[in-house]
């Protein structure tokens, strides 16, 4: 089995008065090798420059000391969110939507994130990105990701816009509405169910802090002639198993018509 690819993904929460927070989900392109046509949180693999940026104290907001690998994953979560949906959570110094657009264009052109921050006199605040979960499957034969899930407040600057390549469309909805729409892979569903327990971003952070960040590796068990996929029952997930037939039969949505765009 190939080694797992280090990756990070970010769940943005937009608080609303007297209502559950809204979360942006990304519709992945049909041509992609992983999770094609599925709804996912923005994210991707950790790049070499993410690790270099994690060592650049001049580009980071001061705060509690973080492990270098943990810090690199938080950089990845922020960078991938900018690339995929055009929102820049926890970036200090952004002055305008025009500047944010320039940052995104530079990332898509392949310019290292560290150099972009340096050029625009920006700093990244990794302490506003909170660990939520970590998943690493063992049953996948091709691409296998060791993914760290994070949560952060949705920034007020900018509008979520798909990049047209990796992301074909973006849907803002509550966790309950996303779950009703379907089209998500097993880890996304389980983490969305967990986020649904929180009525605000602050509650989501409190929820995450209640449980250890153990690596979740799903496993299979047979019950009454059916195969089920399981996860640990002590890490705060309201649903800890699902029939494999349901997982394999879950179809991606055929259109982006569900949900409500920001604005």
Rosetta blueprint (number, residue, H / E / L):
1 X L
2 X L
3 X L
4 X L
5 X E
6 X E
7 X E
8 X E
9 X E
10 X E
11 X E
12 X E
13 X E
14 X E
15 X E
16 X E
17 X L
18 X L
19 X E
20 X E
21 X E
22 X E
23 X E
24 X E
25 X E
26 X E
27 X E
28 X E
29 X L
30 X L
31 X L
32 X L
33 X L
34 X L
35 X L
36 X L
37 X L
38 X L
39 X E
40 X E
41 X L
42 X E
43 X E
44 X E
45 X E
46 X L
47 X L
48 X H
49 X H
50 X H
51 X H
52 X H
53 X H
54 X H
55 X L
56 X L
57 X H
58 X H
59 X H
60 X E
61 X L
62 X L
63 X L
64 X L
65 X L
66 X L
67 X L
68 X H
69 X H
70 X H
71 X H
72 X H
73 X H
74 X H
75 X H
76 X H
77 X H
78 X H
79 X H
80 X H
81 X H
82 X H
83 X H
84 X H
85 X H
86 X L
87 X L
88 X L
89 X L
90 X L
91 X E
92 X E
93 X L
94 X L
95 X L
96 X L
97 X H
98 X H
99 X H
100 X H
101 X H
102 X H
103 X H
104 X H
105 X H
106 X H
107 X H
108 X H
109 X L
110 X L
111 X L
112 X L
113 X H
114 X H
115 X H
116 X H
117 X H
118 X H
119 X H
120 X L
121 X L
122 X L
123 X E
124 X E
125 X L
126 X H
127 X H
128 X H
129 X L
130 X E
131 X E
132 X E
133 X E
134 X E
135 X E
136 X E
137 X L
138 X L
139 X L
140 X L
141 X L
142 X L
143 X L
144 X L
145 X E
146 X E
147 X E
148 X E
149 X E
150 X E
151 X E
152 X E
153 X E
154 X L
155 X L
156 X L
157 X L
158 X L
159 X L
160 X L
161 X L
162 X L
163 X L
164 X L
165 X L
166 X L
167 X E
168 X E
169 X E
170 X E
171 X E
172 X E
173 X E
174 X E
175 X H
176 X H
177 X H
178 X H
179 X H
180 X H
181 X H
182 X L
183 X L
184 X L
185 X L
186 X H
187 X H
188 X H
189 X H
190 X H
191 X H
192 X H
193 X H
194 X H
195 X H
196 X L
197 X L
198 X L
199 X L
200 X L
201 X H
202 X H
203 X H
204 X H
205 X H
206 X H
207 X H
208 X H
209 X H
210 X L
211 X L
212 X L
213 X L
214 X L
215 X E
216 X E
217 X L
218 X L
219 X E
220 X E
221 X E
222 X E
223 X E
224 X L
225 X L
226 X E
227 X E
228 X E
229 X E
230 X E
231 X L
232 X L
233 X L
234 X L
235 X L
236 X L
237 X L
238 X L
239 X L
240 X L
241 X E
242 X E
243 X E
244 X H
245 X H
246 X H
247 X H
248 X H
249 X H
250 X L
251 X L
252 X L
253 X L
254 X L
255 X L
256 X L
257 X L
258 X L
259 X L
260 X E
261 X L
262 X L
263 X L
